[in-house]
Amino acid sequence: MFGIPRRFSHFVYGVIQSCLTCAIAAAIASLPFLAAGTFVSHWLQSWLLAWLMMLPIVLFAAPAIRRLTDMLTRAETP
């Protein structure tokens, strides 16, 4: 599609994962504004702020989380 080299796949994964997670969390946090008719504006502001804050954390934490996961699990034997 975009031709991004595979070696950057962890960055692409992090961008997509943080975007989706923040979108869902912001939607849940913005539910009280549904009745007031300002849900979309609050959701967009909340999502953007959350995503800008979480993206670097997700990208830099992913390698450490992957190592921790490898330490906590074992390979399956056939």
C-alpha positions in Angstrom: 0.0 0.0 0.0 2.3 2.8 1.2 5.5 0.9 0.7 6.9 1.4 4.2 9.8 -0.9 4.8 9.0 -3.9 7.0 11.7 -2.9 9.5 9.5 0.0 10.5 6.4 -2.2 11.1 6.6 -1.7 14.9 6.2 2.0 14.4 3.2 1.5 12.1 1.7 -1.0 14.5 2.2 1.5 17.4 0.6 4.4 15.5 -2.5 2.3 14.5 -2.8 0.7 18.0 -2.5 4.0 19.9 -4.9 5.7 17.5 -7.6 3.1 17.9 -7.2 2.8 21.7 -7.3 6.5 22.2 -10.3 6.9 20.0 -12.3 4.3 22.0 -11.2 5.8 25.4 -12.0 9.3 24.2 -15.4 8.2 23.0 -16.2 6.6 26.4 -15.0 9.7 28.2 -17.1 12.0 26.0 -20.4 10.1 26.4 -21.7 12.6 29.0 -21.6 15.3 26.2 -23.9 13.2 24.0 -27.1 14.7 25.4 -25.7 18.3 25.1 -25.0 17.7 21.4 -21.3 18.4 21.7 -20.1 14.8 21.7 -18.1 15.0 18.4 -16.2 18.2 19.3 -15.3 16.9 22.8 -14.4 13.5 21.4 -12.1 14.9 18.7 -10.3 17.2 21.3 -10.0 14.3 23.8 -8.8 11.9 21.1 -6.2 14.2 19.7 -4.8 15.1 23.1 -4.7 11.5 24.2 -3.2 10.3 21.0 -0.4 12.9 21.0 0.4 11.9 24.6 0.2 8.1 24.1 1.9 7.7 20.7 5.5 8.2 22.0 4.8 6.1 25.1 3.5 3.2 22.9 6.4 3.4 20.5 9.1 3.5 23.2 7.4 1.0 25.6 6.7 -1.6 22.9 10.2 -3.2 22.9 10.3 -3.4 26.7 6.8 -4.9 26.8 7.8 -7.4 24.1 10.9 -8.5 26.1 8.8 -8.8 29.3 6.2 -10.9 27.4 9.0 -13.1 26.2 10.3 -13.5 29.7 6.8 -14.4 31.1 5.9 -16.9 28.4 7.5 -20.0 26.9 7.6 -21.4 23.5 5.1 -24.1 22.8 6.5 -27.5 22.0 4.9 -29.4 19.0 
